[in-house]
Amino acid sequence: MFEPDGFVVSPFLGTLGAAEFYRKLEQASSASKLTVFDVLLGEGGDSAAAHFEYDWTLASGDKLVFQGVDYFKFGPNGKFASMSIFYDTHPVREDVGDKYG
């Protein structure tokens, strides 16, 4: 779904290539469920935002539920050029710490 040079901007991990981001997410997780509430398209057609709830079970067994927004920019081939993730990390860090470390 990403352009070959597509990347993700994550509150926990910073900016990573999309493949590396999803590899790290897979390593940190044992299960996850994404529920999308709304998708908003940008006026120029080259961006979109999705409001979601993420039910996340970490590899450690800890479970988290939080809401956020993913902001997408589309590349020339119609795939994602970038995805920026926005959510309040304080409750997550307070509950389980930095599980990517």
C-alpha positions as CSV (number, residue, x, y, z in Angstrom):
1,M,0.0,0.0,0.0
2,F,3.1,2.3,0.3
3,E,5.2,3.8,-2.3
4,P,8.7,2.2,-2.4
5,D,10.2,5.1,-0.5
6,G,7.1,5.5,1.7
7,F,7.6,6.3,5.4
8,V,5.7,6.4,8.7
9,V,6.0,9.1,11.4
10,S,5.3,7.5,14.8
11,P,5.0,9.1,18.2
12,F,7.0,6.3,19.7
13,L,9.5,5.5,16.9
14,G,10.0,8.7,15.0
15,T,10.3,8.5,11.2
16,L,11.0,5.1,9.7
17,G,10.6,3.5,6.3
18,A,7.1,1.8,6.1
19,A,8.5,-1.7,6.0
20,E,10.7,-1.1,9.0
21,F,7.9,0.5,11.0
22,Y,5.5,-2.5,10.4
23,R,8.3,-5.0,11.2
24,K,8.9,-3.3,14.5
25,L,5.1,-3.1,15.2
26,E,4.8,-6.8,14.4
27,Q,7.7,-7.6,16.8
28,A,6.1,-5.6,19.6
29,S,2.6,-7.1,19.2
30,S,0.8,-10.3,19.7
31,A,-2.6,-9.1,18.4
32,S,-4.3,-5.9,17.3
33,K,-7.6,-4.7,16.0
34,L,-8.1,-1.4,14.2
35,T,-11.6,0.2,14.1
36,V,-12.0,3.1,11.7
37,F,-14.7,5.6,12.6
38,D,-14.2,8.3,10.0
39,V,-12.2,9.0,6.8
40,L,-11.8,12.5,5.6
41,L,-10.4,13.3,2.2
42,G,-8.2,16.4,1.5
43,E,-9.5,19.0,-1.0
44,G,-6.7,18.4,-3.4
45,G,-7.2,14.6,-3.4
46,D,-3.6,14.0,-2.3
47,S,-4.3,13.4,1.4
48,A,-6.7,11.8,3.8
49,A,-7.1,11.4,7.5
50,A,-8.7,8.5,9.4
51,H,-10.0,8.6,13.0
52,F,-9.5,5.2,14.6
53,E,-9.6,3.1,17.8
54,Y,-6.7,0.7,18.2
55,D,-7.0,-2.4,20.5
56,W,-3.5,-3.5,20.9
57,T,-2.1,-6.6,22.7
58,L,1.6,-6.3,23.1
59,A,4.0,-9.2,22.9
60,S,4.3,-9.0,26.7
61,G,0.5,-9.6,27.1
62,D,-0.3,-6.0,28.1
63,K,-3.5,-4.7,26.5
64,L,-4.1,-1.1,25.4
65,V,-7.0,0.7,23.8
66,F,-6.6,4.2,22.5
67,Q,-8.0,6.5,19.8
68,G,-6.0,8.5,17.3
69,V,-5.7,9.9,13.8
70,D,-3.6,8.7,10.9
71,Y,-2.8,11.3,8.3
72,F,-1.9,10.0,4.8
73,K,-0.2,11.7,1.9
74,F,-0.6,10.0,-1.5
75,G,2.3,9.5,-3.9
76,P,2.3,9.7,-7.7
77,N,1.1,6.0,-8.0
78,G,-1.8,6.5,-5.7
79,K,-0.2,4.6,-2.9
80,F,0.8,6.1,0.5
81,A,3.8,8.3,0.4
82,S,3.6,8.9,4.1
83,M,1.5,8.2,7.1
84,S,1.8,10.3,10.3
85,I,0.2,8.9,13.5
86,F,-1.3,11.2,16.1
87,Y,-2.5,10.0,19.5
88,D,-1.9,10.9,23.2
89,T,1.0,8.7,24.2
90,H,1.0,9.7,27.9
91,P,-1.6,7.0,29.0
92,V,0.2,4.4,26.9
93,R,3.6,5.2,28.3
94,E,2.3,5.5,31.8
95,D,0.6,2.0,31.6
96,V,3.3,0.0,29.9
97,G,6.4,2.1,29.2
98,D,8.2,2.1,25.9
99,K,7.7,-1.5,24.6
100,Y,9.6,-0.7,21.4
101,G,12.9,-0.3,23.3
